[in-house]
């Protein structure tokens, strides 16, 4: 009987100890945070964005994208996006706004989930990290609505297809 009680106590400790250890989601959109509200940030204006540093899954590796030329640089490797892909990214960024996501205090139950930023958007002498979440209640800025999720997907596609891109098609 003592052995059965010890096993039950041990199982209970393990079960309750790992309750909040699930893997982090690929993306936390505004819709996935119950009760969160978007607050638009008026400045900066994304229409004047110049470059995007795309954070990859490999720690410390960044792919730089020039929004004017479509040139991609990762370390010493240089590639170029197609005009259509560059146009799609530019249209999305330039027609979006930045938002912060706020959770009302009465609904605040925060899970310990950190998600690193998926990109830094640069213009002039300023930049902003997008998509960073310190926990489920404290999120940094991201593109409003579903635009952040869409941009994250496009940039993930750029990184995964980096070796397929070439600058050979560029007219001289």
N, C-alpha and C positions, 0 to 999 in steps of 0.2 A: 504493500500500500504506500509506504514512504517513497518507494522508487517511482510509482505512478505519479505521485504529487510532484516529485522533483522534475520529472519529464514534462508535466503540464506547465509548471512554473517556467522552466527553461524555454519551452515553445512559446509561451506568452511573451517573455522578454524579447525573444528574437522577432516575433511577429510585430510587436509594438515598436521595437527599436528601428525597424526598417520601413515604417509606414511612409515616410516622406523621401524615400530614396529612389524614386522612379527617374528614368532618364528625362532630361530636359527636352521640351518640344523643339522641333526644327525652327519654329517661328511663333512668336506671341503676337497675334494681331489684336486690334482693338476689340473685335468681336469675341475673341476668346477670353478677354478679361471682363468678367461679369461686372456690370455697374461702372465700368470706366467711361470717362468722358474725354473727348478730344478738345484741346484748346489750341487754336491756330496761333502760330508764331508769325508775327508780321515781318520781322526782319530776321534772317536774311532773305533776299529775293533769289530764288533758285534759277531764275531766268539768266542770271549772270554767272552761273557756275562754270568753272573752267576745267577742273579735273576731278576725278574720283579715284581714291585709293581703295581698291577692293581687298578686303581681308579674306584670306583663304583659310581652309581647314588646317593647314600646316602652320603651326605657331611661328609668328614673326615674318611669314611670307606675305608680301603685298604685291598686287598687280596694279600699276598706275595706268589709268585711262585718260587720255587727253580728249575732252569733249568736242574740240574744234576739228582735230585731225583724225581721230579714231585710232591713234597710235597707242599700243599697249606695250608696257615695259615691265618685265619681271626679272630682276637681277640684271644680267647682261643680255638676256633674250629680248628681242623686239619683234612685235607683230602688229598687224593693222586689222581693225574690224571692217566688215563690209559696210557699204553705205547704208544699206537697209537696217542692219543691226544697230549701227551708230545712230541712225535717225530714230529708231524705236526708243533707245535709251534717252536721247536728247528730248524727244517729245514728252516722255514720261516725266523726266526731271523738270523741264521748263514749264510744264503745265500742272505741276503739283505745288503743294505748300507743305511747310513743316508744321507738325503738331506735337504737343506733349500730351501725355495721357494721364489723367487724374482720376483717382478712385476716391469717392466721397468717404469721409472718416467713419460714418455710421456703417458702411459696407466693407470696411477695411479688414481683411484677413489675408495676410501676405505669406506666400510660400517662399522658401529660400531657393530661388532659382536665379542664377546669374547667366546672362547670355551676352557674349561680347558683341560689339558693334560689327556690322557686316561691311561697312564702308565709312570713309571720311569724304565729304564733299567739300571741295575747295573753290574759292573765288577770291580775287584780289589778295588781300592779306589776312583773310579769315578762313575758318573751316569749321565744320560741325560733324561729329560722329553720329551716325544714324543706326538705329536698331538696338542700341545697348539697353539691357535691362539689369538692374541691380537686384531686384526681386520682383515678384509679381505685382507690386504696388508702385515701385519706383522705377519708371522707365524714362530713358532719355528721349530726345526727339527722334522722330521718324517721319516719313512722308505720310500725309493724312489719308484716312480711309484705307482702301485696299492697295493704294499706290506703293506703300512701303513693302508689302508682301510681293507685289509684282516686280519692283526694282530688285529686291533680294533674289528672286528667281532668275531674272535676266543676268544679273552679275554672277550668280552661281554658274549659269550656263556659259558665260564668257570665260570664266576660270577653267571649267571642265573641258572646254574646247580650245584652250589657248594654243596648243600645238597645231591645230588645224588651220589657224589663221595665218595669212601671209600678206606681205606688202607688195607682192609681185603685180597685183592687179591695178595698183595705183598709177594713174596717168602722170607722166613727167611734164 
